[in-house]
Amino acid sequence: MVKAVWDGKLTGELVGDFDCYIAEALLVEGHGVETQENTLARYKVKSLPELAAKQQERLAGYPKLQTLFNTIEMPLAKILWQMEQKGILLDTKALASIGQVIDKQLTFIQKKIAKETGGGINLNSPAQLGDFLATKLMIPLGKTKTGKYATNESELSKFKEQFPIVANLLIYRELTKLRSTYVESLIQKVDKESRIHTTYHQVYVNTGRLASSNPNLQNIPVSSPIGQEIKSCFIASPNHTLVSFDYSQQELRILAHLAGEKALIQAFESKQDVHSLTASKLFDVPYNEVSKQQRSVGKTINFGIIYGMSSYGLSSGLNMPQEDAELFIQQFYAAYPSIKTYYDNYLKNARINGFVETMLGRRRYVFEDPRRKFIDNGMQRVLMNYPIQGTAADLMKKAMVDVNEKVLKYFPEVSLLLQIHDDLVFEIPDKDTERQKEIVSKIRNTLCSVWDLSVPIVVDIKIGQQWGDLESNL
């Protein structure tokens, strides 16, 4: 009888041959996994080995899903446990110094805000803050469902250019979050060797993407200078180097492959910048004459299409009338007609089948109620993104398994430390330069050959001692 577990990673080591929790997460097609007790009852069994036998029968009916479970998800569980146990070194002294800098900046910004408010307002109270901004300064804030003035970041950002106090409040909030969420929390979570250990959630997200918690190392802020400094506090162990392998525009490459869009395929094959290419088609200008601003628009639309962005969302992102945004979307599909055909057929099949799937067979339901056969706009956006992001997640997981089998098995001195969606961070000894080059080359080649796409898979490599200061290595 199979040795079955329910989320075996929680036991401290993978003790089973079959993880019933992971299997169930694949079989429920995106619906939430019930408790172990409820799952046993639903399958009408009393033990995990009996549940595993039932789940194996169901998986056998879906060969792609069965392969995904057996060759990727199950081997990955042990890899993730090893990553969690290894952790990454944190320079706590440097992080504490950043905390002191943040404290000084907070004191300064609080004094500036106090001059404008007259003091007496709790900056951490949305109710007090909203009332002051709306009634005293006459800032036309929107309201929440409860009828109170909205003071969330997206609402306040609308007025930061017009009202200096709003800009200062946003700075205050950012600094406060950095101080509490990253500086204080990270220092408290290090072990005796100053290493920090995240927990990876393997099947928490419908698309198959890994999630990270306690702490979330996939969400270290890098949009601000201080955020970048915090990231640089994660460092390599003595006599080691951090090496990052980042899939370049992986989701756009997957879209080009799935849609068979010749223009995009040719662009990737000739190493053109696809954002500039899209901009040249939207603005009807030569590829070599695309401006930085036009390329930014092209980039927004490229990724907007992947994430099923509507004309309303695009107009907000590009700060333009919705009619203009709709025209851009129409021009995009006119420039890349195979993508429009792909999505039309994909959504048609979704309505017929009631589910969608990634290239590797991961499934997601279409209708919350099977009796309903209507896909609303919100669900359509989710479905349009699913095969792209889901396939990228599956390929990354496969890449981690491949690297473990083809490289790390033969170079035990190398450790895989982090997975940040399209990026893997390794810790490699740096005493032997030639051996390090050999390892880097083998990892890159393994990642680039993870799947046979109709476009080349490209991996960008960065090397350094501090995670936030890695430099490109061609």
N, C-alpha and C positions, 0 to 999 in steps of 0.2 A: 504493500500500500504506500502511496506517495506520502512523503513527509511534508505536511501542509502547515502554513502559518498565516496569520492575519496581520499584514504589515510587519514582516519579520524584522525590518530595520529597527523597530522600537525595542527589540529584545537586546540590542547592543551588538548583535552580530547576526548575519543571515543564517538561520539554523534550518531553514526548510528548502525543499526542492520546488515548491509551488506556493506562491503568495496569493492567497484567495482575495485579498483586498485589491491588489493590482489587477488581477483577472476581472474582478467585478467592475472596477472602474472602466475597463475597456468594454465590457459587455453591456453596461447600462447606457452606452452611447451618449454620454454627456449629462445624463441625469445624475443627481447626487447619489453617492453610495450610502446605503443605510448602515445601521450599526451591525456588528457581527451577529448579535442575537436575532435581529430582525431578518438579516440575510439568510441565516440558517433556517428560520421559520418559513421564509418565502420559498426556499428550495425544498422544504419538507425533509430536512436532514438534521442530525443531532451533533455531528462532529465536523471538524475542518477537513479531515481526509475524505469524508463523504461529500462535502461541499466541493472540494477540489475535483472529485470524479465527475460531478454534475457539470461544473464549469468547463472541464476539459471536453466533455461531450458537446457543449454549446460552442466552444471555440473551434472545434473540429468542423463545424458548419460554416465557419468564416475563415478560410485558409490564410488570407492576408493578415487578418487580426491575430490568428494563432501564431503565425510567423513573427509578427511584431512582439507578441508576448514572450515567446520562447527565446528569440534571438536578440532582442533589444531590451525590453523592460525587465525581465528577470536578471540578466547579467548586469544591467545598470544598477540594480538595487545594491549590490555589493560594492560597486565602484563608488556610489554616493556615500555609503557608510564609511568607506576608507577616506574619502575626501573630508567628511565631517570629523573623523578622528584626527586627521592630520592638522587641519586648521591652517591659519596663516599668521605670520608674526606681525605684531602690532607694536609700533614705537609709542608707548604710552607717555613718555616724557614729552615727545614732540606734540602729541595730541593734547596733553595738559597745557602746554604753552599756547596752543591755538585757542583753547578754552579761555585763557586769560586775555588774549587779544579780543575775542568775541565779547567778553564781559566789558572791556573798555568801550567797545563800539556800542554795546547796548546802553551803557550809561549815557554816552553822548547822544544817541538817538532818542532816548527817553526824555532827556532835558529839552531837546528841540520840540518834541511833541507836547511836552508839558507847557511850553511857552505858548503854543497855539491853542491848547485846550483850557489853560488856566489851572491845570492840575485837577485832582479829585476824580478822575475817570479811570476806571480799571481797564487797562488796554486789553486784558484777556477776557473781558466780558462783552460778547457780541451785542447784547441788548443795550448796555450803556453806550458802547461805541456807536452803534447804529443810530440811536436816538440823537446823540450829539452831532454826528455828521449830517443827518437829514434835517433836523430841526434847527440847529444852530448855524451850520454852514450852508444849509439849503442844497446839499448834494442830492441829486435825484436818484437815490438808491432804490433798487427793486425790493420786493418783499418776498418773504418765505411763505410756505403753505400755512404757517401759523399766524401770519399777518405781521410778523416782525420785520424790521429792516434787514436786508441781506448784507452781510459783511464778509462773505467768502472771498477768496483771492480773485476769482474770475470777475466778480461784481466790482470789487474795489479797483481792479486793474483798468477798468473803463475810464476812471477819473484821475489816474495818477499823473497824467500830463497837466491837467487843469488845476489840480489841488495838491500843493506840495505836501500837506499833511498826510494825504493818502499814500504818496510815494514813501514817506517816512514810516508809515504804519506797515507797509509791505516789507520794508527793510527790517523793521523790528520783528515781525513775525518770522522772517527767514532766519534771522540771527538766533531767535529763541528756539526755533526748531533744530537748527544745527547744534546748539548748545546742549539741549536736552536729549534729542534723539540719537545724536552721533557722538559727541564728545563725552558726556557723562555716561551714557549707556554703554558705549564700547569699552571704556576703561573698566567699568564694573564687570564686564563679561569675559575678560581675559583669564587664562588659566595661570598656573604657577610659572610657566615658561613664556608668558606674555603672548601666547597664541590665542587666537579667537576662533571659535567653532560655530559655524552656522548650521542650521538644519534645513536640508533640502526636502521638498515635497514633490514626489515623483509624478503623481497623477492628480494633483489638486486642480489644475487648470484644464478646461475642456479641450483646448488645442494640443495638450500634451507638453506645453512648456513647463520647465521646472520653476518652482517657486522657492524662495529662501526666507527664513525667518529666524528670529532670536539669535543674532540680529539678521536683518535683511541686507545681505551683502550685494544683492543685485540692484540696489537702489541707493548706492552711495552718491550723493549729489556732486555734479561736476559743472553745473551751469554757472557757479560763482567762483571767484578766486579762493575763497575760504573753503568751499566745498572741495575744490581740487587739492588744497593743502591737506584736508582731512584724508582724502584718498591716498595721498603720498605718505601717510603714516603707516600704511600697510607695506611691509618691506620683506625683502628676501632674507632667508637665514644666512648666517655667516658662511662665506665661501660658496654661495649660491647666487643665481640670477633668476629674476622673474621674466618669463617669456610669454607674451600674449599672442594667441592665434585667433584672428577675428575674420569670420566669413564676410567678404565684401559684397554688399548689396544682394545678399542671398535670396531675400524674398522676391525682389524684382527678377532675378534669374529664374526662380521657380515659376513665376507668372509667365515669363517668356517661354519657358519649356512647356507648361501646361496648355497655354493658348496656341503654341506654335507660331507666335508672331514673328515673322521674318525680319521686320525692321529692327526689333529689339535683339533678336538672335544675332543678326549681322553686327549690330552695335557692340554687343558683348564680345563677339569673336574678334572684332577689329580694335578692341580696347577703347572704344569711344566713351565719353562721359554721357550716360543715358539721360541725366537731368538736363544737360545742355541740348541733347538731341530733342528731347520733348519740348523744351523751350523754343528751339528753332522752328519746330512745326507749329506751335501755338501762336508764336509772334510773327511767323513767316519771315524769318531772317536767316542768313547763312549761319551754319553751325559754328564757324570760327568767329562770328561777330556777336554771339550771344553775350549779353551783359551779365554782371553778377546778380543784379536784381531779377532779370529774366530767368536765370538759372534757378534762383530760389523759388520762383513760381513753378517752374518745371518740376523741381524736387517735391514741392508740396503736393502737386497734382499726382505725380507718380505714386507717392505713398498714400495719398488720399484715395486713389482708386483701389489700391490693395486693401485698405481698411474700410471700403464701402462708404466713403464719405459722401454725403449728399451735397447738393448745391448750397444749401443753407450752411452746412458745416464748413464748406470750402470758402464761402463768402466771409465767414467769420475769421477763418484762419488767414485769409489773404487781405482782409479789411477792404472788401470791394462789394458792390451791389450784387444781390443774389442772381440777377439776370446775367451779369457778366460771368459769374462763377459757373452758371449752367452752360453758357456758351463755351467756356473753357473745357468743360467735361465733354460736350458734344464734339469739340475739335480734337480732343484726346482720342476718342473712339474712332473718329474719322481718320486720324493719323495711324492708329493701330487697330484696324478693323477686326483682326482675328481675336483680339481681347474681348471686343463686344460680342462676337459670335460665341466665344467660349463661355462668357458669363450667362448669356441668354440660354444656351443649352444646359449649362450647369444648374441654373435655377429651375428650368423646366423639369429636369430629371429629379431635382430635389422635391418638387411638388408631387411627382409621380411616385417616387420611392419612399418618401417620408424620412430620408436620412441623407447625409452627405458624408464624404470620407476623404482622407488625405491620400497621397500617392501610396503610402505604406499600409493603408487600410484602417487607420483610426477613424471611428465613426462619431457622428453627432446627429441627434434628432432634429427634425425640422418643425414638427407641430407639437406643441405642449399637449394639446388635446388631439389625439389621432383622428377624431371625427371632423376636425376643421382642416380645410385644404387651402387656407389663405395665408400667404406670407406677407406680414406687414413690413413697413419700412425698417423698423428696428431690427427685426429678425433677418431681413434681407442683408443689412449691413454686416451682421454677425456671420451669415452664411458666406458672403463674398470673401470675407477675410479667412474663413476657416481652412480651406484647402491650401492657402498660401502659408499662413503662419503655422498651421498644424504640420504641414510637410517640412517646413524649416525646423520645427521642434523635433520631429521624428528623425530627420537627417542628423541633427546635432547629437541626439541620443545615440544614434548608430555610430557616429564619428567617435564618441567617447568610448563605446565598446570596442570599436576597431583599433583605436589607439592603445587601449589597454591590452588587447590581444597581440597586436603587431609590433608595438614599441615598448611599452612599459614592462612587459613580461621579460624583455631582454635587457632592459636598462633599469634595474630596481632602484637605482639611486635617484631617479626622476620621480617627482610627485605631481599629480594633477590636483591643484588647490581649489580653483574656482571655476564655475560656469556662469557666465553672465549672458544668457540668451544666445547670441551668435558668437560669443567670445569664450575661449578657454585660456586659463592662466596656469602655467606650469612653473615649478621650481626646479631648476637644473643646476647641478654643480658647475662651477666656472674655472676649476683648476686646470682642466685639460681642454684647451680651446678647440682642438680638432674634434675631440669626442663630442663637445657641445654642439659644434656645427653639424656633425653627423646626426645627432639626436633631433635637432631642430629641423633638418632636412627630412628625416623620416616622418616626423609628426606632420609636417606640412604636406608631404606627399600622400600620407594616409587620409588627411582631412580633404584634400582635393579630389581624391578618388572614392569618396564615400558613396557616390551614386552616379550613374551614367546619364547626365543631363544633356540636352541638346545645346547647351551653352557651357563654356568653361567655368569651373568653380574656382574662385580666387580667394586666397587667404592672405590677409595683411598681418605681418609679424612685427611686434615691438618688444624691445628688450631693455631691461634696466634693473636697478636695485629697489626702486620705489614704484609702487603700482600707479601712482598718479603722475609719474614722470618717465614713463616708458618711451623710448625713441624708436622710430621706424628702422627696420632692418631689412633691406632688400636683398 
